[in-house]
Amino acid sequence: MTDKYVPITVFFDVSEGPVSMDIKAYVVKDMNAPLILGNNFADQYSLSILQDNRVTKLQLGDSK
């Protein structure tokens, strides 16, 4: 298998309800992590990683 992009839908559960995004994901053979969100994804969706008291949350744009 060669490395390639595949279209997938990513779902996030937020307080207002589920949010979905259609993205192209790069498939890497034998990668240990189930998913890595890159800087380009974070920039495109204004993604922030919030950590407090051993809890990690993702914030998309100005969402709560």
PDBQT receptor file of N, H, CA, C and O in Angstrom, charges set to zero:
ATOM      1  N   MET A   1       0.839  -1.188   0.000  1.00  0.00    +0.000 N 
ATOM      2  CA  MET A   1       0.000   0.000   0.000  1.00  0.00    +0.000 C 
ATOM      3  C   MET A   1       0.874   1.238   0.000  1.00  0.00    +0.000 C 
ATOM      4  O   MET A   1       1.842   1.317   0.757  1.00  0.00    +0.000 OA
ATOM      5  N   THR A   2       0.552   2.177  -0.817  1.00  0.00    +0.000 N 
ATOM      6  H   THR A   2      -0.234   2.113  -1.432  1.00  0.00    +0.000 HD
ATOM      7  CA  THR A   2       1.295   3.431  -0.843  1.00  0.00    +0.000 C 
ATOM      8  C   THR A   2       0.550   4.468  -0.010  1.00  0.00    +0.000 C 
ATOM      9  O   THR A   2      -0.660   4.367   0.196  1.00  0.00    +0.000 OA
ATOM     10  N   ASP A   3       1.283   5.453   0.459  1.00  0.00    +0.000 N 
ATOM     11  H   ASP A   3       2.266   5.535   0.292  1.00  0.00    +0.000 HD
ATOM     12  CA  ASP A   3       0.666   6.539   1.216  1.00  0.00    +0.000 C 
ATOM     13  C   ASP A   3      -0.216   7.344   0.275  1.00  0.00    +0.000 C 
ATOM     14  O   ASP A   3       0.152   7.592  -0.873  1.00  0.00    +0.000 OA
ATOM     15  N   LYS A   4      -1.397   7.756   0.771  1.00  0.00    +0.000 N 
ATOM     16  H   LYS A   4      -1.696   7.554   1.704  1.00  0.00    +0.000 HD
ATOM     17  CA  LYS A   4      -2.314   8.527  -0.073  1.00  0.00    +0.000 C 
ATOM     18  C   LYS A   4      -3.304   9.303   0.776  1.00  0.00    +0.000 C 
ATOM     19  O   LYS A   4      -3.434   9.064   1.976  1.00  0.00    +0.000 OA
ATOM     20  N   TYR A   5      -3.996  10.230   0.144  1.00  0.00    +0.000 N 
ATOM     21  H   TYR A   5      -3.890  10.424  -0.831  1.00  0.00    +0.000 HD
ATOM     22  CA  TYR A   5      -5.065  10.988   0.775  1.00  0.00    +0.000 C 
ATOM     23  C   TYR A   5      -6.389  10.273   0.566  1.00  0.00    +0.000 C 
ATOM     24  O   TYR A   5      -6.639   9.697  -0.493  1.00  0.00    +0.000 OA
ATOM     25  N   VAL A   6      -7.233  10.317   1.591  1.00  0.00    +0.000 N 
ATOM     26  H   VAL A   6      -7.029  10.785   2.451  1.00  0.00    +0.000 HD
ATOM     27  CA  VAL A   6      -8.573   9.759   1.476  1.00  0.00    +0.000 C 
ATOM     28  C   VAL A   6      -9.557  10.761   2.061  1.00  0.00    +0.000 C 
ATOM     29  O   VAL A   6      -9.255  11.413   3.060  1.00  0.00    +0.000 OA
ATOM     30  N   PRO A   7     -10.740  10.893   1.445  1.00  0.00    +0.000 N 
ATOM     31  CA  PRO A   7     -11.750  11.790   2.019  1.00  0.00    +0.000 C 
ATOM     32  C   PRO A   7     -12.448  11.107   3.202  1.00  0.00    +0.000 C 
ATOM     33  O   PRO A   7     -12.888   9.963   3.089  1.00  0.00    +0.000 OA
ATOM     34  N   ILE A   8     -12.544  11.802   4.321  1.00  0.00    +0.000 N 
ATOM     35  H   ILE A   8     -12.186  12.731   4.413  1.00  0.00    +0.000 HD
ATOM     36  CA  ILE A   8     -13.251  11.278   5.485  1.00  0.00    +0.000 C 
ATOM     37  C   ILE A   8     -14.054  12.400   6.134  1.00  0.00    +0.000 C 
ATOM     38  O   ILE A   8     -13.809  13.582   5.893  1.00  0.00    +0.000 OA
ATOM     39  N   THR A   9     -15.000  12.009   6.949  1.00  0.00    +0.000 N 
ATOM     40  H   THR A   9     -15.199  11.049   7.145  1.00  0.00    +0.000 HD
ATOM     41  CA  THR A   9     -15.753  12.970   7.744  1.00  0.00    +0.000 C 
ATOM     42  C   THR A   9     -15.322  12.808   9.195  1.00  0.00    +0.000 C 
ATOM     43  O   THR A   9     -15.349  11.706   9.742  1.00  0.00    +0.000 OA
ATOM     44  N   VAL A  10     -14.923  13.918   9.814  1.00  0.00    +0.000 N 
ATOM     45  H   VAL A  10     -14.900  14.814   9.370  1.00  0.00    +0.000 HD
ATOM     46  CA  VAL A  10     -14.502  13.927  11.209  1.00  0.00    +0.000 C 
ATOM     47  C   VAL A  10     -15.640  14.527  12.030  1.00  0.00    +0.000 C 
ATOM     48  O   VAL A  10     -16.195  15.564  11.666  1.00  0.00    +0.000 OA
ATOM     49  N   PHE A  11     -15.985  13.873  13.140  1.00  0.00    +0.000 N 
ATOM     50  H   PHE A  11     -15.535  13.031  13.435  1.00  0.00    +0.000 HD
ATOM     51  CA  PHE A  11     -17.065  14.345  13.999  1.00  0.00    +0.000 C 
ATOM     52  C   PHE A  11     -16.511  14.808  15.340  1.00  0.00    +0.000 C 
ATOM     53  O   PHE A  11     -15.636  14.165  15.921  1.00  0.00    +0.000 OA
ATOM     54  N   PHE A  12     -17.026  15.918  15.817  1.00  0.00    +0.000 N 
ATOM     55  H   PHE A  12     -17.736  16.440  15.345  1.00  0.00    +0.000 HD
ATOM     56  CA  PHE A  12     -16.680  16.442  17.132  1.00  0.00    +0.000 C 
ATOM     57  C   PHE A  12     -17.971  16.614  17.925  1.00  0.00    +0.000 C 
ATOM     58  O   PHE A  12     -18.948  17.155  17.409  1.00  0.00    +0.000 OA
ATOM     59  N   ASP A  13     -17.980  16.161  19.161  1.00  0.00    +0.000 N 
ATOM     60  H   ASP A  13     -17.186  15.721  19.581  1.00  0.00    +0.000 HD
ATOM     61  CA  ASP A  13     -19.116  16.389  20.047  1.00  0.00    +0.000 C 
ATOM     62  C   ASP A  13     -18.878  17.682  20.802  1.00  0.00    +0.000 C 
ATOM     63  O   ASP A  13     -17.898  17.813  21.535  1.00  0.00    +0.000 OA
ATOM     64  N   VAL A  14     -19.782  18.639  20.620  1.00  0.00    +0.000 N 
ATOM     65  H   VAL A  14     -20.579  18.532  20.025  1.00  0.00    +0.000 HD
ATOM     66  CA  VAL A  14     -19.678  19.926  21.306  1.00  0.00    +0.000 C 
ATOM     67  C   VAL A  14     -20.960  20.161  22.096  1.00  0.00    +0.000 C 
ATOM     68  O   VAL A  14     -21.945  19.444  21.919  1.00  0.00    +0.000 OA
ATOM     69  N   SER A  15     -20.944  21.160  22.961  1.00  0.00    +0.000 N 
ATOM     70  H   SER A  15     -20.144  21.742  23.105  1.00  0.00    +0.000 HD
ATOM     71  CA  SER A  15     -22.097  21.397  23.825  1.00  0.00    +0.000 C 
ATOM     72  C   SER A  15     -23.363  21.721  23.034  1.00  0.00    +0.000 C 
ATOM     73  O   SER A  15     -24.467  21.437  23.498  1.00  0.00    +0.000 OA
ATOM     74  N   GLU A  16     -23.221  22.306  21.855  1.00  0.00    +0.000 N 
ATOM     75  H   GLU A  16     -22.324  22.537  21.477  1.00  0.00    +0.000 HD
ATOM     76  CA  GLU A  16     -24.375  22.642  21.028  1.00  0.00    +0.000 C 
ATOM     77  C   GLU A  16     -24.861  21.457  20.190  1.00  0.00    +0.000 C 
ATOM     78  O   GLU A  16     -25.899  21.552  19.535  1.00  0.00    +0.000 OA
ATOM     79  N   GLY A  17     -24.132  20.356  20.204  1.00  0.00    +0.000 N 
ATOM     80  H   GLY A  17     -23.289  20.279  20.736  1.00  0.00    +0.000 HD
ATOM     81  CA  GLY A  17     -24.466  19.178  19.409  1.00  0.00    +0.000 C 
ATOM     82  C   GLY A  17     -23.288  18.775  18.547  1.00  0.00    +0.000 C 
ATOM     83  O   GLY A  17     -22.252  19.440  18.563  1.00  0.00    +0.000 OA
ATOM     84  N   PRO A  18     -23.433  17.681  17.786  1.00  0.00    +0.000 N 
ATOM     85  CA  PRO A  18     -22.311  17.203  16.975  1.00  0.00    +0.000 C 
ATOM     86  C   PRO A  18     -21.994  18.146  15.809  1.00  0.00    +0.000 C 
ATOM     87  O   PRO A  18     -22.880  18.755  15.208  1.00  0.00    +0.000 OA
ATOM     88  N   VAL A  19     -20.703  18.239  15.519  1.00  0.00    +0.000 N 
ATOM     89  H   VAL A  19     -19.984  17.744  16.007  1.00  0.00    +0.000 HD
ATOM     90  CA  VAL A  19     -20.207  19.025  14.388  1.00  0.00    +0.000 C 
ATOM     91  C   VAL A  19     -19.422  18.077  13.498  1.00  0.00    +0.000 C 
ATOM     92  O   VAL A  19     -18.639  17.268  13.997  1.00  0.00    +0.000 OA
ATOM     93  N   SER A  20     -19.619  18.163  12.184  1.00  0.00    +0.000 N 
ATOM     94  H   SER A  20     -20.254  18.820  11.779  1.00  0.00    +0.000 HD
ATOM     95  CA  SER A  20     -18.861  17.314  11.262  1.00  0.00    +0.000 C 
ATOM     96  C   SER A  20     -18.105  18.175  10.268  1.00  0.00    +0.000 C 
ATOM     97  O   SER A  20     -18.544  19.266   9.905  1.00  0.00    +0.000 OA
ATOM     98  N   MET A  21     -16.960  17.666   9.835  1.00  0.00    +0.000 N 
ATOM     99  H   MET A  21     -16.603  16.779  10.130  1.00  0.00    +0.000 HD
ATOM    100  CA  MET A  21     -16.137  18.329   8.819  1.00  0.00    +0.000 C 
ATOM    101  C   MET A  21     -15.678  17.298   7.815  1.00  0.00    +0.000 C 
ATOM    102  O   MET A  21     -15.202  16.228   8.195  1.00  0.00    +0.000 OA
ATOM    103  N   ASP A  22     -15.815  17.603   6.548  1.00  0.00    +0.000 N 
ATOM    104  H   ASP A  22     -16.201  18.472   6.239  1.00  0.00    +0.000 HD
ATOM    105  CA  ASP A  22     -15.284  16.750   5.494  1.00  0.00    +0.000 C 
ATOM    106  C   ASP A  22     -13.854  17.190   5.206  1.00  0.00    +0.000 C 
ATOM    107  O   ASP A  22     -13.611  18.341   4.843  1.00  0.00    +0.000 OA
ATOM    108  N   ILE A  23     -12.911  16.268   5.370  1.00  0.00    +0.000 N 
ATOM    109  H   ILE A  23     -13.108  15.333   5.665  1.00  0.00    +0.000 HD
ATOM    110  CA  ILE A  23     -11.500  16.592   5.175  1.00  0.00    +0.000 C 
ATOM    111  C   ILE A  23     -10.834  15.518   4.317  1.00  0.00    +0.000 C 
ATOM    112  O   ILE A  23     -11.392  14.444   4.091  1.00  0.00    +0.000 OA
ATOM    113  N   LYS A  24      -9.641  15.833   3.851  1.00  0.00    +0.000 N 
ATOM    114  H   LYS A  24      -9.188  16.705   4.035  1.00  0.00    +0.000 HD
ATOM    115  CA  LYS A  24      -8.792  14.840   3.202  1.00  0.00    +0.000 C 
ATOM    116  C   LYS A  24      -7.716  14.453   4.202  1.00  0.00    +0.000 C 
ATOM    117  O   LYS A  24      -6.981  15.307   4.699  1.00  0.00    +0.000 OA
ATOM    118  N   ALA A  25      -7.628  13.171   4.491  1.00  0.00    +0.000 N 
ATOM    119  H   ALA A  25      -8.225  12.478   4.088  1.00  0.00    +0.000 HD
ATOM    120  CA  ALA A  25      -6.645  12.678   5.451  1.00  0.00    +0.000 C 
ATOM    121  C   ALA A  25      -5.553  11.926   4.710  1.00  0.00    +0.000 C 
ATOM    122  O   ALA A  25      -5.819  11.205   3.748  1.00  0.00    +0.000 OA
ATOM    123  N   TYR A  26      -4.335  12.100   5.167  1.00  0.00    +0.000 N 
ATOM    124  H   TYR A  26      -4.119  12.686   5.948  1.00  0.00    +0.000 HD
ATOM    125  CA  TYR A  26      -3.180  11.419   4.591  1.00  0.00    +0.000 C 
ATOM    126  C   TYR A  26      -2.976  10.114   5.343  1.00  0.00    +0.000 C 
ATOM    127  O   TYR A  26      -2.786  10.128   6.559  1.00  0.00    +0.000 OA
ATOM    128  N   VAL A  27      -3.012   9.005   4.651  1.00  0.00    +0.000 N 
ATOM    129  H   VAL A  27      -3.167   8.994   3.663  1.00  0.00    +0.000 HD
ATOM    130  CA  VAL A  27      -2.864   7.683   5.257  1.00  0.00    +0.000 C 
ATOM    131  C   VAL A  27      -1.387   7.300   5.256  1.00  0.00    +0.000 C 
ATOM    132  O   VAL A  27      -0.720   7.338   4.223  1.00  0.00    +0.000 OA
ATOM    133  N   VAL A  28      -0.892   6.929   6.438  1.00  0.00    +0.000 N 
ATOM    134  H   VAL A  28      -1.434   6.897   7.277  1.00  0.00    +0.000 HD
ATOM    135  CA  VAL A  28       0.504   6.536   6.588  1.00  0.00    +0.000 C 
ATOM    136  C   VAL A  28       0.538   5.101   7.102  1.00  0.00    +0.000 C 
ATOM    137  O   VAL A  28       0.016   4.811   8.178  1.00  0.00    +0.000 OA
ATOM    138  N   LYS A  29       1.140   4.225   6.348  1.00  0.00    +0.000 N 
ATOM    139  H   LYS A  29       1.564   4.461   5.474  1.00  0.00    +0.000 HD
ATOM    140  CA  LYS A  29       1.225   2.820   6.723  1.00  0.00    +0.000 C 
ATOM    141  C   LYS A  29       2.004   2.655   8.024  1.00  0.00    +0.000 C 
ATOM    142  O   LYS A  29       3.053   3.272   8.212  1.00  0.00    +0.000 OA
ATOM    143  N   ASP A  30       1.482   1.814   8.923  1.00  0.00    +0.000 N 
ATOM    144  H   ASP A  30       0.630   1.313   8.770  1.00  0.00    +0.000 HD
ATOM    145  CA  ASP A  30       2.118   1.471  10.189  1.00  0.00    +0.000 C 
ATOM    146  C   ASP A  30       2.336   2.657  11.131  1.00  0.00    +0.000 C 
ATOM    147  O   ASP A  30       3.232   2.615  11.975  1.00  0.00    +0.000 OA
ATOM    148  N   MET A  31       1.540   3.701  10.999  1.00  0.00    +0.000 N 
ATOM    149  H   MET A  31       0.813   3.736  10.313  1.00  0.00    +0.000 HD
ATOM    150  CA  MET A  31       1.642   4.838  11.917  1.00  0.00    +0.000 C 
ATOM    151  C   MET A  31       1.088   4.425  13.277  1.00  0.00    +0.000 C 
ATOM    152  O   MET A  31       0.059   3.752  13.340  1.00  0.00    +0.000 OA
ATOM    153  N   ASN A  32       1.746   4.814  14.360  1.00  0.00    +0.000 N 
ATOM    154  H   ASN A  32       2.582   5.361  14.309  1.00  0.00    +0.000 HD
ATOM    155  CA  ASN A  32       1.327   4.416  15.698  1.00  0.00    +0.000 C 
ATOM    156  C   ASN A  32       0.127   5.206  16.211  1.00  0.00    +0.000 C 
ATOM    157  O   ASN A  32      -0.706   4.648  16.925  1.00  0.00    +0.000 OA
ATOM    158  N   ALA A  33       0.018   6.459  15.874  1.00  0.00    +0.000 N 
ATOM    159  H   ALA A  33       0.694   6.913  15.293  1.00  0.00    +0.000 HD
ATOM    160  CA  ALA A  33      -1.093   7.294  16.349  1.00  0.00    +0.000 C 
ATOM    161  C   ALA A  33      -2.309   7.084  15.456  1.00  0.00    +0.000 C 
ATOM    162  O   ALA A  33      -2.158   6.954  14.241  1.00  0.00    +0.000 OA
ATOM    163  N   PRO A  34      -3.518   7.047  16.033  1.00  0.00    +0.000 N 
ATOM    164  CA  PRO A  34      -4.710   6.843  15.214  1.00  0.00    +0.000 C 
ATOM    165  C   PRO A  34      -5.026   8.057  14.334  1.00  0.00    +0.000 C 
ATOM    166  O   PRO A  34      -5.609   7.908  13.260  1.00  0.00    +0.000 OA
ATOM    167  N   LEU A  35      -4.641   9.264  14.789  1.00  0.00    +0.000 N 
ATOM    168  H   LEU A  35      -4.168   9.384  15.662  1.00  0.00    +0.000 HD
ATOM    169  CA  LEU A  35      -4.931  10.472  14.034  1.00  0.00    +0.000 C 
ATOM    170  C   LEU A  35      -4.002  11.581  14.494  1.00  0.00    +0.000 C 
ATOM    171  O   LEU A  35      -3.777  11.758  15.691  1.00  0.00    +0.000 OA
ATOM    172  N   ILE A  36      -3.469  12.320  13.543  1.00  0.00    +0.000 N 
ATOM    173  H   ILE A  36      -3.652  12.176  12.570  1.00  0.00    +0.000 HD
ATOM    174  CA  ILE A  36      -2.669  13.498  13.853  1.00  0.00    +0.000 C 
ATOM    175  C   ILE A  36      -3.280  14.661  13.086  1.00  0.00    +0.000 C 
ATOM    176  O   ILE A  36      -3.440  14.596  11.867  1.00  0.00    +0.000 OA
ATOM    177  N   LEU A  37      -3.621  15.724  13.806  1.00  0.00    +0.000 N 
ATOM    178  H   LEU A  37      -3.492  15.777  14.796  1.00  0.00    +0.000 HD
ATOM    179  CA  LEU A  37      -4.114  16.938  13.164  1.00  0.00    +0.000 C 
ATOM    180  C   LEU A  37      -2.928  17.865  12.965  1.00  0.00    +0.000 C 
ATOM    181  O   LEU A  37      -2.256  18.233  13.929  1.00  0.00    +0.000 OA
ATOM    182  N   GLY A  38      -2.670  18.241  11.732  1.00  0.00    +0.000 N 
ATOM    183  H   GLY A  38      -3.215  17.942  10.949  1.00  0.00    +0.000 HD
ATOM    184  CA  GLY A  38      -1.508  19.055  11.418  1.00  0.00    +0.000 C 
ATOM    185  C   GLY A  38      -1.728  20.541  11.607  1.00  0.00    +0.000 C 
ATOM    186  O   GLY A  38      -2.849  20.990  11.847  1.00  0.00    +0.000 OA
ATOM    187  N   ASN A  39      -0.660  21.294  11.498  1.00  0.00    +0.000 N 
ATOM    188  H   ASN A  39       0.251  20.929  11.303  1.00  0.00    +0.000 HD
ATOM    189  CA  ASN A  39      -0.726  22.744  11.645  1.00  0.00    +0.000 C 
ATOM    190  C   ASN A  39      -1.647  23.382  10.612  1.00  0.00    +0.000 C 
ATOM    191  O   ASN A  39      -2.337  24.354  10.919  1.00  0.00    +0.000 OA
ATOM    192  N   ASN A  40      -1.668  22.850   9.390  1.00  0.00    +0.000 N 
ATOM    193  H   ASN A  40      -1.107  22.061   9.140  1.00  0.00    +0.000 HD
ATOM    194  CA  ASN A  40      -2.532  23.439   8.371  1.00  0.00    +0.000 C 
ATOM    195  C   ASN A  40      -4.005  23.279   8.751  1.00  0.00    +0.000 C 
ATOM    196  O   ASN A  40      -4.805  24.182   8.508  1.00  0.00    +0.000 OA
ATOM    197  N   PHE A  41      -4.373  22.134   9.348  1.00  0.00    +0.000 N 
ATOM    198  H   PHE A  41      -3.723  21.400   9.546  1.00  0.00    +0.000 HD
ATOM    199  CA  PHE A  41      -5.742  21.925   9.826  1.00  0.00    +0.000 C 
ATOM    200  C   PHE A  41      -6.041  22.899  10.964  1.00  0.00    +0.000 C 
ATOM    201  O   PHE A  41      -7.088  23.546  10.979  1.00  0.00    +0.000 OA
ATOM    202  N   ALA A  42      -5.118  22.995  11.910  1.00  0.00    +0.000 N 
ATOM    203  H   ALA A  42      -4.267  22.469  11.898  1.00  0.00    +0.000 HD
ATOM    204  CA  ALA A  42      -5.302  23.890  13.055  1.00  0.00    +0.000 C 
ATOM    205  C   ALA A  42      -5.458  25.338  12.598  1.00  0.00    +0.000 C 
ATOM    206  O   ALA A  42      -6.308  26.057  13.122  1.00  0.00    +0.000 OA
ATOM    207  N   ASP A  43      -4.663  25.771  11.644  1.00  0.00    +0.000 N 
ATOM    208  H   ASP A  43      -3.972  25.187  11.218  1.00  0.00    +0.000 HD
ATOM    209  CA  ASP A  43      -4.760  27.138  11.128  1.00  0.00    +0.000 C 
ATOM    210  C   ASP A  43      -6.073  27.362  10.387  1.00  0.00    +0.000 C 
ATOM    211  O   ASP A  43      -6.734  28.382  10.580  1.00  0.00    +0.000 OA
ATOM    212  N   GLN A  44      -6.448  26.410   9.542  1.00  0.00    +0.000 N 
ATOM    213  H   GLN A  44      -5.911  25.581   9.386  1.00  0.00    +0.000 HD
ATOM    214  CA  GLN A  44      -7.666  26.553   8.734  1.00  0.00    +0.000 C 
ATOM    215  C   GLN A  44      -8.920  26.678   9.598  1.00  0.00    +0.000 C 
ATOM    216  O   GLN A  44      -9.831  27.436   9.264  1.00  0.00    +0.000 OA
ATOM    217  N   TYR A  45      -8.968  25.943  10.699  1.00  0.00    +0.000 N 
ATOM    218  H   TYR A  45      -8.227  25.327  10.970  1.00  0.00    +0.000 HD
ATOM    219  CA  TYR A  45     -10.160  25.932  11.548  1.00  0.00    +0.000 C 
ATOM    220  C   TYR A  45      -9.950  26.663  12.875  1.00  0.00    +0.000 C 
ATOM    221  O   TYR A  45     -10.762  26.527  13.790  1.00  0.00    +0.000 OA
ATOM    222  N   SER A  46      -8.883  27.425  12.985  1.00  0.00    +0.000 N 
ATOM    223  H   SER A  46      -8.223  27.536  12.242  1.00  0.00    +0.000 HD
ATOM    224  CA  SER A  46      -8.572  28.164  14.214  1.00  0.00    +0.000 C 
ATOM    225  C   SER A  46      -8.669  27.254  15.436  1.00  0.00    +0.000 C 
ATOM    226  O   SER A  46      -9.349  27.568  16.414  1.00  0.00    +0.000 OA
ATOM    227  N   LEU A  47      -7.981  26.132  15.358  1.00  0.00    +0.000 N 
ATOM    228  H   LEU A  47      -7.429  25.877  14.564  1.00  0.00    +0.000 HD
ATOM    229  CA  LEU A  47      -8.012  25.126  16.405  1.00  0.00    +0.000 C 
ATOM    230  C   LEU A  47      -7.077  25.514  17.547  1.00  0.00    +0.000 C 
ATOM    231  O   LEU A  47      -5.922  25.879  17.329  1.00  0.00    +0.000 OA
ATOM    232  N   SER A  48      -7.603  25.426  18.764  1.00  0.00    +0.000 N 
ATOM    233  H   SER A  48      -8.542  25.130  18.941  1.00  0.00    +0.000 HD
ATOM    234  CA  SER A  48      -6.802  25.673  19.955  1.00  0.00    +0.000 C 
ATOM    235  C   SER A  48      -6.853  24.434  20.838  1.00  0.00    +0.000 C 
ATOM    236  O   SER A  48      -7.883  23.765  20.914  1.00  0.00    +0.000 OA
ATOM    237  N   ILE A  49      -5.757  24.130  21.499  1.00  0.00    +0.000 N 
ATOM    238  H   ILE A  49      -4.920  24.674  21.438  1.00  0.00    +0.000 HD
ATOM    239  CA  ILE A  49      -5.702  23.033  22.447  1.00  0.00    +0.000 C 
ATOM    240  C   ILE A  49      -5.687  23.644  23.844  1.00  0.00    +0.000 C 
ATOM    241  O   ILE A  49      -4.780  24.401  24.191  1.00  0.00    +0.000 OA
ATOM    242  N   LEU A  50      -6.694  23.312  24.636  1.00  0.00    +0.000 N 
ATOM    243  H   LEU A  50      -7.431  22.697  24.354  1.00  0.00    +0.000 HD
ATOM    244  CA  LEU A  50      -6.831  23.860  25.979  1.00  0.00    +0.000 C 
ATOM    245  C   LEU A  50      -6.613  22.756  27.000  1.00  0.00    +0.000 C 
ATOM    246  O   LEU A  50      -7.235  21.698  26.910  1.00  0.00    +0.000 OA
ATOM    247  N   GLN A  51      -5.734  22.991  27.971  1.00  0.00    +0.000 N 
ATOM    248  H   GLN A  51      -5.228  23.851  28.043  1.00  0.00    +0.000 HD
ATOM    249  CA  GLN A  51      -5.464  22.001  29.013  1.00  0.00    +0.000 C 
ATOM    250  C   GLN A  51      -5.669  22.649  30.366  1.00  0.00    +0.000 C 
ATOM    251  O   GLN A  51      -5.160  23.737  30.635  1.00  0.00    +0.000 OA
ATOM    252  N   ASP A  52      -6.437  21.950  31.231  1.00  0.00    +0.000 N 
ATOM    253  H   ASP A  52      -6.851  21.066  31.012  1.00  0.00    +0.000 HD
ATOM    254  CA  ASP A  52      -6.704  22.457  32.562  1.00  0.00    +0.000 C 
ATOM    255  C   ASP A  52      -6.995  21.281  33.483  1.00  0.00    +0.000 C 
ATOM    256  O   ASP A  52      -7.882  20.478  33.195  1.00  0.00    +0.000 OA
ATOM    257  N   ASN A  53      -6.274  21.169  34.569  1.00  0.00    +0.000 N 
ATOM    258  H   ASN A  53      -5.553  21.821  34.803  1.00  0.00    +0.000 HD
ATOM    259  CA  ASN A  53      -6.498  20.086  35.540  1.00  0.00    +0.000 C 
ATOM    260  C   ASN A  53      -6.532  18.708  34.886  1.00  0.00    +0.000 C 
ATOM    261  O   ASN A  53      -7.443  17.918  35.130  1.00  0.00    +0.000 OA
ATOM    262  N   ARG A  54      -5.542  18.432  34.063  1.00  0.00    +0.000 N 
ATOM    263  H   ARG A  54      -4.802  19.074  33.865  1.00  0.00    +0.000 HD
ATOM    264  CA  ARG A  54      -5.408  17.129  33.393  1.00  0.00    +0.000 C 
ATOM    265  C   ARG A  54      -6.533  16.820  32.410  1.00  0.00    +0.000 C 
ATOM    266  O   ARG A  54      -6.721  15.663  32.033  1.00  0.00    +0.000 OA
ATOM    267  N   VAL A  55      -7.275  17.826  31.994  1.00  0.00    +0.000 N 
ATOM    268  H   VAL A  55      -7.123  18.766  32.300  1.00  0.00    +0.000 HD
ATOM    269  CA  VAL A  55      -8.322  17.664  30.978  1.00  0.00    +0.000 C 
ATOM    270  C   VAL A  55      -7.877  18.429  29.738  1.00  0.00    +0.000 C 
ATOM    271  O   VAL A  55      -7.508  19.601  29.823  1.00  0.00    +0.000 OA
ATOM    272  N   THR A  56      -7.911  17.770  28.598  1.00  0.00    +0.000 N 
ATOM    273  H   THR A  56      -8.210  16.818  28.528  1.00  0.00    +0.000 HD
ATOM    274  CA  THR A  56      -7.532  18.404  27.344  1.00  0.00    +0.000 C 
ATOM    275  C   THR A  56      -8.766  18.564  26.472  1.00  0.00    +0.000 C 
ATOM    276  O   THR A  56      -9.530  17.617  26.288  1.00  0.00    +0.000 OA
ATOM    277  N   LYS A  57      -8.960  19.767  25.933  1.00  0.00    +0.000 N 
ATOM    278  H   LYS A  57      -8.340  20.536  26.083  1.00  0.00    +0.000 HD
ATOM    279  CA  LYS A  57     -10.103  20.044  25.064  1.00  0.00    +0.000 C 
ATOM    280  C   LYS A  57      -9.601  20.742  23.809  1.00  0.00    +0.000 C 
ATOM    281  O   LYS A  57      -8.590  21.444  23.831  1.00  0.00    +0.000 OA
ATOM    282  N   LEU A  58     -10.325  20.537  22.716  1.00  0.00    +0.000 N 
ATOM    283  H   LEU A  58     -11.147  19.966  22.698  1.00  0.00    +0.000 HD
ATOM    284  CA  LEU A  58     -10.053  21.261  21.468  1.00  0.00    +0.000 C 
ATOM    285  C   LEU A  58     -11.109  22.341  21.301  1.00  0.00    +0.000 C 
ATOM    286  O   LEU A  58     -12.291  22.104  21.549  1.00  0.00    +0.000 OA
ATOM    287  N   GLN A  59     -10.687  23.513  20.884  1.00  0.00    +0.000 N 
ATOM    288  H   GLN A  59      -9.727  23.705  20.683  1.00  0.00    +0.000 HD
ATOM    289  CA  GLN A  59     -11.627  24.597  20.621  1.00  0.00    +0.000 C 
ATOM    290  C   GLN A  59     -11.510  24.964  19.162  1.00  0.00    +0.000 C 
ATOM    291  O   GLN A  59     -10.413  25.233  18.673  1.00  0.00    +0.000 OA
ATOM    292  N   LEU A  60     -12.633  24.979  18.457  1.00  0.00    +0.000 N 
ATOM    293  H   LEU A  60     -13.524  24.761  18.855  1.00  0.00    +0.000 HD
ATOM    294  CA  LEU A  60     -12.670  25.358  17.047  1.00  0.00    +0.000 C 
ATOM    295  C   LEU A  60     -13.129  26.797  16.938  1.00  0.00    +0.000 C 
ATOM    296  O   LEU A  60     -14.252  27.127  17.321  1.00  0.00    +0.000 OA
ATOM    297  N   GLY A  61     -12.267  27.653  16.419  1.00  0.00    +0.000 N 
ATOM    298  H   GLY A  61     -11.355  27.385  16.108  1.00  0.00    +0.000 HD
ATOM    299  CA  GLY A  61     -12.620  29.060  16.245  1.00  0.00    +0.000 C 
ATOM    300  C   GLY A  61     -13.010  29.699  17.562  1.00  0.00    +0.000 C 
ATOM    301  O   GLY A  61     -12.319  29.554  18.570  1.00  0.00    +0.000 OA
ATOM    302  N   ASP A  62     -14.152  30.426  17.537  1.00  0.00    +0.000 N 
ATOM    303  H   ASP A  62     -14.713  30.544  16.718  1.00  0.00    +0.000 HD
ATOM    304  CA  ASP A  62     -14.609  31.083  18.769  1.00  0.00    +0.000 C 
ATOM    305  C   ASP A  62     -15.723  30.285  19.436  1.00  0.00    +0.000 C 
ATOM    306  O   ASP A  62     -16.505  30.836  20.210  1.00  0.00    +0.000 OA
ATOM    307  N   SER A  63     -15.799  28.979  19.138  1.00  0.00    +0.000 N 
ATOM    308  H   SER A  63     -15.163  28.531  18.509  1.00  0.00    +0.000 HD
ATOM    309  CA  SER A  63     -16.812  28.136  19.778  1.00  0.00    +0.000 C 
ATOM    310  C   SER A  63     -16.505  28.005  21.261  1.00  0.00    +0.000 C 
ATOM    311  O   SER A  63     -15.378  28.238  21.697  1.00  0.00    +0.000 OA
ATOM    312  N   LYS A  64     -17.503  27.634  22.017  1.00  0.00    +0.000 N 
ATOM    313  H   LYS A  64     -18.419  27.444  21.662  1.00  0.00    +0.000 HD
ATOM    314  CA  LYS A  64     -17.318  27.444  23.461  1.00  0.00    +0.000 C 
ATOM    315  C   LYS A  64     -16.762  26.066  23.713  1.00  0.00    +0.000 C 
ATOM    316  O   LYS A  64     -16.529  25.695  24.864  1.00  0.00    +0.000 OA
TER     317      LYS A  64
